[in-house]
Amino acid sequence: MRLRQIALVGADLAAAEADIRAVLGVDYAYDDPGVGKFGLKNAVFPVGEFFLEVVSPRAEGTTAGRLLDKRGGDGG
């Protein structure tokens, strides 16, 4: 099995991006405008041979928003 991507959910995308940059020392690569149709915004970071993605809800009723509510905060 090969790990390709890890996805995290954060309520504040800008804060999550800043934390990832500071802790992992990686630079932001791109955001995928296609996630907008799911009520999300994201940021993707290359880490070695895989990607770290953070998604943040931008609309009510998203799966990411429900996960944030269930967890009581950010997570994976």
C-alpha positions as YAML, in Angstrom:
chain: A
units: angstrom
residues:
- id: 1
  name: MET
  ca: [0.00, 0.00, 0.00]
- id: 2
  name: ARG
  ca: [1.22, 3.51, -0.80]
- id: 3
  name: LEU
  ca: [0.17, 6.61, 1.15]
- id: 4
  name: ARG
  ca: [-0.77, 9.39, -1.26]
- id: 5
  name: GLN
  ca: [-2.61, 11.99, 0.79]
- id: 6
  name: ILE
  ca: [-3.55, 12.91, 4.34]
- id: 7
  name: ALA
  ca: [-6.58, 15.15, 4.83]
- id: 8
  name: LEU
  ca: [-7.26, 17.30, 7.87]
- id: 9
  name: VAL
  ca: [-10.23, 19.50, 8.74]
- id: 10
  name: GLY
  ca: [-9.80, 22.97, 10.23]
- id: 11
  name: ALA
  ca: [-12.33, 25.63, 11.07]
- id: 12
  name: ASP
  ca: [-9.81, 28.42, 10.35]
- id: 13
  name: LEU
  ca: [-7.95, 27.55, 7.16]
- id: 14
  name: ALA
  ca: [-5.46, 30.42, 7.44]
- id: 15
  name: ALA
  ca: [-4.47, 29.41, 10.98]
- id: 16
  name: ALA
  ca: [-4.08, 25.76, 9.96]
- id: 17
  name: GLU
  ca: [-1.89, 26.79, 7.00]
- id: 18
  name: ALA
  ca: [0.31, 28.90, 9.28]
- id: 19
  name: ASP
  ca: [0.70, 26.03, 11.77]
- id: 20
  name: ILE
  ca: [1.65, 23.56, 9.03]
- id: 21
  name: ARG
  ca: [4.24, 25.94, 7.62]
- id: 22
  name: ALA
  ca: [5.72, 26.59, 11.07]
- id: 23
  name: VAL
  ca: [5.75, 23.00, 12.32]
- id: 24
  name: LEU
  ca: [6.59, 21.07, 9.15]
- id: 25
  name: GLY
  ca: [8.56, 23.75, 7.30]
- id: 26
  name: VAL
  ca: [6.69, 23.10, 4.05]
- id: 27
  name: ASP
  ca: [5.31, 25.64, 1.62]
- id: 28
  name: TYR
  ca: [1.74, 25.88, 0.39]
- id: 29
  name: ALA
  ca: [1.39, 24.37, -3.07]
- id: 30
  name: TYR
  ca: [-2.13, 25.10, -4.31]
- id: 31
  name: ASP
  ca: [-5.81, 25.16, -3.55]
- id: 32
  name: ASP
  ca: [-8.34, 23.17, -5.52]
- id: 33
  name: PRO
  ca: [-11.28, 25.32, -6.61]
- id: 34
  name: GLY
  ca: [-13.21, 22.11, -7.34]
- id: 35
  name: VAL
  ca: [-13.85, 21.55, -3.62]
- id: 36
  name: GLY
  ca: [-16.01, 24.68, -3.65]
- id: 37
  name: LYS
  ca: [-18.91, 22.69, -5.06]
- id: 38
  name: PHE
  ca: [-18.86, 20.73, -1.79]
- id: 39
  name: GLY
  ca: [-18.97, 23.91, 0.31]
- id: 40
  name: LEU
  ca: [-15.27, 23.71, 1.14]
- id: 41
  name: LYS
  ca: [-12.03, 25.61, 0.69]
- id: 42
  name: ASN
  ca: [-8.69, 23.84, 0.90]
- id: 43
  name: ALA
  ca: [-4.93, 24.15, 0.93]
- id: 44
  name: VAL
  ca: [-2.58, 21.42, -0.28]
- id: 45
  name: PHE
  ca: [1.04, 21.01, 0.78]
- id: 46
  name: PRO
  ca: [3.61, 18.63, -0.72]
- id: 47
  name: VAL
  ca: [5.36, 16.60, 1.99]
- id: 48
  name: GLY
  ca: [7.94, 14.25, 0.51]
- id: 49
  name: GLU
  ca: [6.11, 12.00, -1.92]
- id: 50
  name: PHE
  ca: [2.64, 12.64, -0.51]
- id: 51
  name: PHE
  ca: [0.25, 15.53, 0.03]
- id: 52
  name: LEU
  ca: [-1.16, 17.07, 3.17]
- id: 53
  name: GLU
  ca: [-4.53, 18.70, 2.57]
- id: 54
  name: VAL
  ca: [-6.51, 20.88, 4.94]
- id: 55
  name: VAL
  ca: [-10.17, 21.51, 4.18]
- id: 56
  name: SER
  ca: [-12.38, 24.08, 5.82]
- id: 57
  name: PRO
  ca: [-16.16, 24.38, 5.50]
- id: 58
  name: ARG
  ca: [-17.48, 27.47, 3.75]
- id: 59
  name: ALA
  ca: [-21.14, 26.43, 3.75]
- id: 60
  name: GLU
  ca: [-23.59, 24.89, 6.18]
- id: 61
  name: GLY
  ca: [-24.24, 21.16, 6.17]
- id: 62
  name: THR
  ca: [-20.87, 19.94, 4.90]
- id: 63
  name: THR
  ca: [-19.32, 16.68, 6.04]
- id: 64
  name: ALA
  ca: [-16.27, 18.64, 7.17]
- id: 65
  name: GLY
  ca: [-18.44, 20.96, 9.25]
- id: 66
  name: ARG
  ca: [-20.20, 18.03, 10.88]
- id: 67
  name: LEU
  ca: [-16.82, 16.45, 11.70]
- id: 68
  name: LEU
  ca: [-15.66, 19.68, 13.34]
- id: 69
  name: ASP
  ca: [-18.85, 19.77, 15.41]
- id: 70
  name: LYS
  ca: [-18.55, 16.12, 16.39]
- id: 71
  name: ARG
  ca: [-14.88, 16.40, 17.38]
- id: 72
  name: GLY
  ca: [-15.31, 19.75, 19.06]
- id: 73
  name: GLY
  ca: [-12.52, 21.24, 16.95]
- id: 74
  name: ASP
  ca: [-9.92, 20.64, 14.27]
- id: 75
  name: GLY
  ca: [-8.66, 17.18, 13.42]
- id: 76
  name: GLY
  ca: [-8.04, 14.52, 10.84]
...
